[in-house]
């Protein structure tokens, strides 16, 4: 379960493991790491995975622009993975968003951005979706929370917080913090 910053009023009951300052610091650190690993921003594009990764990508883009104002920032887009999922028959598909690329992914260094990495299936579907828009030179992955439990060989390049959880627990990420609920926590 993930929430966008606009859904903060309905905070789930549970244990808060990161507060707003922690999320802000994680975003700042990840922005620095993206710039350092790519030796600048030439050819770099942030692509938020709908819906939870979009607000994270926007915060990362704003922080990168603050750190490197002379570069003019980083390209920003979003990708909807709902029709690319491999579990379409197991859960309802409701494509309510659209992918938004105002740039070509062809030859770009795409940094996929999501709020939580869990099984890896959403990332796999995002890779398939991006492939329909072109062939990036490389794809990196940035997430606020990596909770483990991978079903696919997916590993994030940039992580705000490694947060081991049980499969019965739910993790909610907003700009106001990270909350774990369920599983008797």
N, C-alpha and C positions, 0 to 999 in steps of 0.2 A: 504494500500500500504506500502510495506516495501522495503528497499534497503539493500544490503550487503555493507560492507566497500569498495569493489571494484567498486561500482556504484556511488561513491561520485561525480564524474565529472558531473553527470546529476542531481544535487540537484534540488528538486522541488521548485517552487516558493511558498512562504508562510511565515508564521511567525515562526521564530526559538524560541522555548521555552526552550531548553536546548542546551548548547554548548558542545564542546569536553571535557572540564574539568568537567562539570556536569555529563556527561556520565561516565567518568573515576571514579569520586567520587561515583556514584551510584553502579558501578561494585565493587569497593573496599568495600563499606558498605555491599552490598549483600553477598560478599565472607565471610566477618567476621560473618554475621548473619548465614550463612549456617554452618560454623564451630562451632559456639556457640550453635545453636539449636540442632545439631547432636552430641554435645560433642566430637568433633574431626571428623575424616574422615573415620573411620573404617566402611566399608560396603557402603560408599556413592559413587554414580556415577552420573555425570552430563550427561543429554541427551538433546541435542539441537534439537528442532523441525525444520525440513527442511522448508525453507531455512533461514528465518530470525533469528531463535534461535541458529543456529550453531555457527555463529561468536560470539554471546553473550556467549554461553557456553565455547567457546575457551578462551575468555577474562577472564571469571570467573575462569576457570581452571588454567590459568597462574597466576592470582592474588592469588588464594588459594595456589599455589605452592610457591609463593613469601612469603606469610604470614607464612606458615607451611612447610619450606623446608625439615625438618627432616622426614616428612611423605612420601616423594616421590610423592606427589601430589594426585590427585583424578582421578578415571577412567572417561573416556570421550567417549561418543558415540553420534549418531544422529539417528533420526527416521523420515521416510517419511510417511506422513499421507494421501497422495492424494487418495489412494484406500480405505481408511477407512472413508471418509467423508460422511455425511448424505445428502449432497446436490449435489451428483454426477450427478443427472439428471438436475440440475439447472445451472450448469456451467461446462465448459470443464475440463476434467481430463487429465493432462499431467504429468505422473510420469517421471520426468527427473532426479531424485535422488534416491538413495537407502538408506535403513537403514543400519547403521554401528555400530555393537556391537562387540567389541573385548573382551567382558566379559559376564558373565552370569548375567541376571537381577534377577534370582531366589534368593529370600531372601535379595536382595540389597535394600538400601534406594535410590530410584531414584529421582533426582531433575530434573524435566522437565524444560527446559529453552526455552523461546520465547522472541521476541522483543516487541510485543504488544499483550495485552489481550483485546479482544473486546467482541464478543458474547459468547465465550467459546466453540464454536463448533470445532475449531482446537485442543484444549486441549482434548476434549472428543474423537476425532478421534485418537489422540496420545496415550491416555490410551488404546484404543482398539488395536492399533498396538503393543504397548509394551506387552500386554497380550499374543500375539502370540509368544513372546520370553521367557516367563516365568512369574512367579508371584513374584513381588517385595514385600518386607515386608512392605514398605510404599512408597507413591509417594507424593512429594512436588512440588510446582510450583514457578518458579522465572521468572519475567518479568521486562523489563526496564520500560514499560509504561502500566498502567492499565487505560483504557479509559472509563470503565463502559459499559452500554448497554447490560448487560448479558442476554442471552436467556436461559442459563442453569445454574444450581447451582454450579458454579465454582468460587473459591476464591483463589487468589495467596497467597503464604506464604512469598514471598520476592518480594518487589516492589521497583523499582528505583524511579518512580514518578507516583502519581495518577494524571491523566490529564482528567478531565471531558470534553467531546467534544460532538458535535451534530452528529447525524448519517450522515449528509451531508458532514462532514469534513473527511479528510484523514490524517493519521499520518504516517510519515516516520521516521524511526529510523536507524541511522548509528553511527559509532564510532565518527563521526564529529558532532553529535547532533541530536536533535529531532525537526522536522518541522511539523506544522499543516498547511494544505492547504484546500481550498474549504470552503463551508458554509458561505462565506462572511466575513471570518476572516481577 
